Amino acid sequence: MTATGPLRVAVTGTPGTGKTTATDRLLDRVDAGDFDDLDAPGTDGLGVDSVDVVHLNDVVQSEALYDDVDEDRGSVVVDLDALAAWVDEYVAAADADVVVFDSHLAHHLDADRVVVLRCHPETLDDRLTDRGEPAAKAAENAESEALDVVLGESVDAHGTDSVYEIATTDREPDDVAAAIAAVLVGDREPSAGTVDYIEYL
């Protein structure tokens, strides 16, 4: 826990990069004690045994934190100010050393560390299509991934010293969860700009 409350970690990325699966697996493995040995120097014994994970897309729906519904895209237009206020209240009441917020919008909120999950655009397109997204929307997200849109927004908002890229294309969710855990305890260096998919365009 920081001097001003829990450590805030945003796990973000283009839709389809594996955020929800990885953060669910992270919480499962924390609860099972799998990461008890991940206690990096300088973390004051934090470990990762006191972690709360919040899926913000679920919160947006359950708390109606949106201004409009985009029928063409099959999505909502999120009220980021209302979401930020909800997150601040949640963190203030949280009984955890670390609160992880997962969403493709998480990097737009206050965070101490920002984890950007990355996936090769071809694989991303396949994942989104397989889960029923329209071909045009899947292609748009794949292009966004190739252009580093979420990464760029994350760096602009939080700076390179707070952003950690994790490639997920050929990695199992448990491996991605372990990489996120390393970010939580300070056992992984910031790594913005280490993933490049520009050849996809």
N, C-alpha and C positions, 0 to 999 in steps of 0.2 A: 504494500500500500504506500502511495506517495504521501508527502506531507499534506497535500490538499485533498486526499481521498484516493480511491482505487486508481490504479493505472488503467488508462483507457487505450484499448487497442482496436483499431478499425481493420477489419478484413474485407477488402473490396476487390473488384475486378469486373470485367465484362461478364454479363450473364452467360452462364455455362462453363465458367472456369473452375467450378467445384467448391465454392465458398461454403454452402450449407452442409454438404457432405463432410468436408474437412473439419468444420467447426463442431459438427455433431460428434465426429470421431475424436476430436480433441477433448471434448467434455467427457465422453465415455472413458477415454484412457486416463484422464485426470482422476475421475471417480474411482477407477480401478487401481490407481497408484502407479501406473506405468511410467510416469515422468518424475517420480520422487528423486531420482538421481540428477535431474536437470536443475542444478542450482549453481548458476554462474557466479564467479567472483564479483563482488561489488553489488550484489542484489540483496544483501542483508538477510539471507536465508529465505528469500521469498519462495523459491521453488515454484511449482505450478499446481499446488494442491488446494488453492483457494481461488477458483476461476468461475466466473459467471459468463454464459454465452447467451446473447440476445440476437434473434433473427429479426432484423428491422423490417423486412418486407411483411412479415406476419403482423408486426406492431402497426404498421401503416394501415393494414386492412382492419384489424380488430379495433383500433382507436379512431378510424376514419380520418387519418392525418393526410388528406389529399384535397385538392381544390377542384379537380375535374376528372372525368374519365375519358381517355382517348380510345374511342371505339375502334378506330382504324388499326391501332397498334395493340389493342387488347390489354391496355395497361392504364394505370392511374397517374395523374400529375401530382406528385408529392408536394405537400406544403413543408418545405425544408425548415422554416422557422419553427413551425409547430413540432416537427420531429426533433429538432435540436432542443427545444424546451422540454419535451418528454424525456429525452436522453439525460439531460441535466438533472431532472427530478429523480430519474431512476438511479443514476450514479450516486446522488446524494444519499439515497436510502440503501444502497447496496452494502451487503455484508460479505465482501470478497476483496481480495488483494488486487485482482485483475478483472476488469469487465471487457469482454470481447463483443464488439458489434459487427455483425455480418450483413452486408448489403452492397449492391453495386453503387449505392449512394453514400456509404459510410465515410468515404474520404472527404465528403463535404461538411462533416461535423468535427467538433473539437476532438482531438486524439493526441495521445503522447507518441504512439507509434502507429504506422500505417503499413499493413501487409497487402501487397497487390498480387493476387494470384493471376498467373499468365498461362495461356493455352494456345497452341498453334491454331491459327485461324481455320485451317481445313478441318481439324478435329473439332473445333468449337462449332463450326457450321453443322457438322454431322450430329453432334450432341444435341444442339437446339432443334434440329429437324426431327431427330428421333423422339424428342419429348413433345412433339406436336406444334412447334412454332412454325408460322408461315415461312415459306422459303425466302421471301423478301426480307423479313425481319431477321432471320438467321444470317443471311448474307450481309445485312447492314451491321450486325454485331461482329461478324468475322472481320469486316473491313475496319471497324472501330478498334478491334484488337490489334490488327496489323499496324495501325496508325498510332498505337500507344496512347489512346485518348485518356483512359482512366489513369494510367501512369503519369501522364503529363499534368492532369488535373491534381493528382495527389502531390506531386512535387511542387506545383505552383502554390498549393494551399499549405503544405507542411514543411517543405524544404527537403533536400536530399538526405540530410542526416537523420530523418525520421521515417524514411520510406524503405521498405524491404520487398524486393521482388522474389516470388517463388514460382518456378515453372512447374506446371502440373500435368503437362501433356502425357508423359509416359510414367507417371508416378502413382503409386497406390495411395488411397486416401489416408492410410495410417502414416505413410511417409510424409505426406503434406502436413498432417497434424503435428508430427514431430518437429517439422521445420517451423511451424507457427509457434510451438512451445518454446523453441530455442529463441525466437524473437521475444517472447514474453519475459524470459529471464535474463535477457541481454547476452545470450550466448551465440548470437549471430550478428554480423556487421551489416549496417545499411548497404543496400545494393541496387539503388535505382539506376536503370540504364544498362543492366546486364543481359536482358532478353531482347532479341531482335527478330521480328517477323516481317520486316519490310519487303522481303523477297516475294511475299504472297501477293502483293499488289501488281 
